[in-house]
Amino acid sequence: MTIHHDWDKTEARRLATLTAPKMAWFLGEASAPGVAPMPLSKRAFDIGLALILLVPLSVVMATVALILLVVQGRPILYSAQRMRSPGRAFTQWKFRTMLRQEDDFGATGAHKHWRITPVGHFLRRSRIDELPQLFNILIGDMSFVGPRPPLREYVERFPAVYAQVLRSRPGVTGLATLIYHRHEDRILARCKSAEATEMAYYRRCLPAKLKIDLIYQRHRDMRLDLWILWSTLKIVVSRRDERPRRRGRKPSPTGRVQDVQESLRH
């Protein structure tokens, strides 16, 4: 039922030929004192919420699985190797939304759009394709909120940065997803080849997302996580970006996001 994407077989020379992005800004961040690992209270929250959501969403997942089986055939699930920590990989699960293709690799740019099925477009827009990650959360490989799980290649290229970023377990959503996801989609939508997509992601998207992930690490707490979850839900339902307005300098989740957006402009 599952299609596996073996990133270990990705041609390493594809990344080796890319010019290193300008990431001098995170050298200080990466060498700063490390933040505490994921607290037990957050893990308890993840398990409790995942179990609660599985009750109604199991019906949704079973329905989606049946539709995909009829419309697209097997495999129903797509799995890919991602990194939970700098030295530990795990298998991330999603509903399959694209036609199968051998030697597939990298981010989804315009050159892959023809492979997204009609049902897949809906699943991606609604984020229903990510519902199987509830099992990743229960297993302990992911959290509801955190950095998006990275590929091994990027972790190996920036070990000092990811040693900080992955002190939080990878998340289904996160601050970088909330702020940068739609912008990343617009950047990659202009890429007409695999090479252009990889270059754009490596030089433009990855540095911005890493910066946001490091900022999240400095400010993370349960209040911020709950705000990220609520804001993500609003975006999925309304299909609008979250662009909070400045209303003074009082410390709040919205104010933190404004600080992140300001820092990304510099």
C-alpha positions in Angstrom: 0.0 0.0 0.0 3.0 2.3 0.4 5.4 3.7 -2.1 8.9 4.3 -0.6 11.2 7.1 -1.8 14.8 6.1 -1.2 16.7 9.3 -0.8 20.0 7.5 -0.3 19.9 6.7 -4.0 19.7 10.4 -4.9 22.7 11.4 -7.0 24.9 13.2 -4.6 26.6 15.1 -7.4 23.4 17.0 -8.0 23.7 18.8 -4.7 27.5 18.9 -4.8 27.4 21.0 -8.0 25.2 23.7 -6.3 26.8 26.9 -5.2 26.7 27.2 -1.4 24.0 29.7 -0.3 24.8 32.7 1.7 24.2 31.5 5.2 26.7 33.5 7.3 23.8 34.8 9.4 23.2 31.5 11.1 26.8 30.8 12.1 26.2 32.7 15.4 22.8 31.0 15.9 24.3 27.6 15.4 27.1 28.2 17.9 24.8 29.7 20.5 24.0 27.7 23.6 21.6 24.9 22.7 18.0 25.0 23.7 16.4 22.3 25.9 15.1 19.2 24.2 11.4 18.7 23.7 9.7 18.9 27.1 7.6 16.0 28.3 4.5 18.2 28.5 4.7 18.8 24.8 5.0 15.1 24.1 2.0 14.4 26.4 0.0 17.0 24.5 1.0 15.4 21.1 -0.1 11.9 22.2 -3.4 13.2 23.7 -4.4 15.3 20.8 -3.4 12.6 18.2 -5.6 10.0 20.0 -8.5 12.4 20.2 -8.2 13.3 16.5 -7.9 9.7 15.4 -11.4 9.0 16.5 -13.2 11.2 13.9 -10.3 11.4 11.4 -10.0 7.6 11.1 -13.3 7.6 9.1 -11.9 10.4 6.9 -8.6 8.5 6.3 -10.5 5.2 5.5 -12.7 7.1 3.0 -9.7 8.8 1.4 -7.8 5.5 1.2 -10.8 3.8 -0.5 -11.1 6.7 -3.0 -7.4 6.6 -3.8 -7.5 2.9 -4.3 -10.4 3.2 -6.8 -9.1 6.3 -8.6 -5.4 6.0 -8.5 -4.7 2.4 -7.5 -1.9 1.2 -5.3 0.1 2.3 -3.5 -2.2 4.4 -1.4 0.5 5.8 0.9 3.7 7.6 0.0 6.6 7.2 2.4 10.0 9.0 2.4 13.0 9.0 4.6 13.4 12.1 6.7 15.6 13.1 9.6 14.3 13.2 13.2 17.7 14.2 14.5 21.1 14.7 12.9 21.9 11.0 13.3 18.5 9.4 13.2 16.2 8.9 10.2 12.5 7.9 10.2 9.8 7.1 7.6 7.3 9.9 7.0 3.9 8.9 5.7 1.4 10.8 3.5 -1.4 9.9 1.2 0.0 9.6 -2.4 -0.9 12.6 -4.5 1.3 12.2 -7.5 1.8 9.7 -10.3 4.7 7.4 -9.7 8.0 8.1 -11.5 11.4 6.4 -11.2 14.4 8.4 -10.0 12.2 11.1 -8.5 14.0 13.5 -6.1 13.9 16.9 -4.7 11.2 19.6 -4.1 8.0 19.8 -6.1 8.5 22.5 -8.7 6.6 23.3 -11.8 8.3 20.4 -13.6 6.4 18.0 -11.4 2.9 19.7 -11.5 1.7 17.4 -14.3 2.2 14.4 -12.0 -0.2 15.7 -9.3 -3.5 13.9 -9.8 -6.9 15.7 -9.5 -7.6 14.1 -6.2 -4.0 14.9 -5.2 -4.6 18.6 -5.8 -7.5 18.6 -3.3 -5.6 16.6 -0.7 -2.7 18.9 -0.9 -4.8 22.1 -0.7 -6.7 20.8 2.3 -3.7 19.2 3.9 -5.6 15.9 4.2 -2.7 14.2 2.5 -0.8 14.7 5.8 -3.3 12.9 8.1 -1.2 9.7 8.1 1.4 11.6 10.0 -0.8 11.2 13.1 0.8 7.8 13.3 4.3 9.4 13.0 3.3 11.6 16.0 2.1 8.6 18.1 5.3 6.7 17.3 7.3 9.7 18.5 9.1 10.6 15.3 7.1 13.8 14.8 5.2 16.5 16.8 2.2 18.6 15.8 4.4 21.7 15.8 8.1 21.9 14.9 10.5 22.3 11.9 9.5 20.4 8.8 11.4 17.1 8.7 14.5 17.6 6.5 16.3 15.3 4.0 19.5 13.7 5.1 21.4 15.6 2.4 20.6 18.9 3.9 21.3 17.8 7.5 24.7 16.5 6.4 25.5 19.8 4.7 24.6 22.0 7.7 25.1 19.8 10.7 25.7 22.6 13.2 22.4 24.3 12.3 20.3 21.2 12.2 21.8 20.1 15.6 19.9 23.2 16.9 16.9 23.0 14.7 16.2 19.3 15.4 16.2 19.7 19.1 12.5 20.1 18.4 11.0 17.0 16.8 9.9 17.6 13.2 6.4 18.9 13.0 3.3 18.6 10.8 3.2 22.4 10.9 5.5 25.0 12.3 6.5 28.6 12.3 8.4 28.3 9.0 5.4 26.5 7.4 3.1 29.2 8.6 5.1 32.1 7.4 7.0 30.8 4.4 5.0 27.9 2.8 3.0 29.9 0.3 6.0 32.0 -0.6 8.1 28.8 -1.2 5.3 27.4 -3.4 5.4 30.6 -5.5 9.1 30.4 -5.9 9.2 26.8 -6.9 6.2 27.2 -9.2 8.4 29.2 -11.5 11.0 26.4 -11.8 10.6 24.4 -15.0 13.3 21.8 -14.4 14.5 19.6 -11.6 17.8 21.5 -11.6 16.2 24.9 -11.4 13.9 23.7 -8.6 16.8 22.3 -6.6 18.8 25.4 -7.1 15.9 27.7 -6.0 15.1 25.6 -3.0 18.7 25.3 -1.9 19.7 28.9 -2.4 16.4 30.7 -1.5 14.0 28.6 0.4 16.2 26.5 2.7 18.1 29.5 4.2 14.9 31.3 5.0 13.2 28.3 6.6 16.3 27.5 8.6 16.4 31.0 9.9 12.7 30.9 11.0 13.3 27.4 12.6 16.1 28.8 14.7 14.0 31.8 15.8 11.2 29.3 16.7 13.7 27.5 18.9 14.4 30.6 20.9 10.7 31.4 21.5 9.0 28.1 21.6 6.5 27.4 24.3 3.0 25.9 24.5 1.3 29.2 23.9 3.2 29.7 20.7 2.6 26.1 19.6 -1.2 26.5 20.2 -1.2 29.8 18.2 0.7 28.1 15.3 -1.8 25.2 15.3 -4.8 27.6 15.3 -3.3 29.9 12.6 -2.5 26.9 10.4 -6.1 25.6 10.8 -7.4 29.1 9.8 -5.2 29.2 6.7 -6.3 25.7 5.6 -9.9 26.6 6.0 -9.7 30.1 4.5 -6.8 29.4 2.1 -5.3 32.7 3.0 -1.8 33.5 4.3 -1.4 34.6 7.9 -0.1 38.2 7.8 -0.5 39.6 11.3 -0.6 43.4 11.6 1.6 45.3 14.0 -0.3 46.5 17.1 2.4 47.6 19.4 5.4 45.8 20.9 3.8 43.7 23.6 5.1 40.1 23.7 2.7 37.8 22.0 2.8 35.0 19.4 1.6 37.5 16.8 4.4 39.9 17.8 6.9 37.2 17.5 5.8 36.4 13.9 6.1 40.1 13.1 9.7 40.0 14.4 10.5 37.0 12.2 9.0 38.6 9.1 11.0 41.8 9.8 14.2 39.8 10.3 13.8 38.0 7.0 13.8 41.3 5.2 17.3 42.0 6.4 
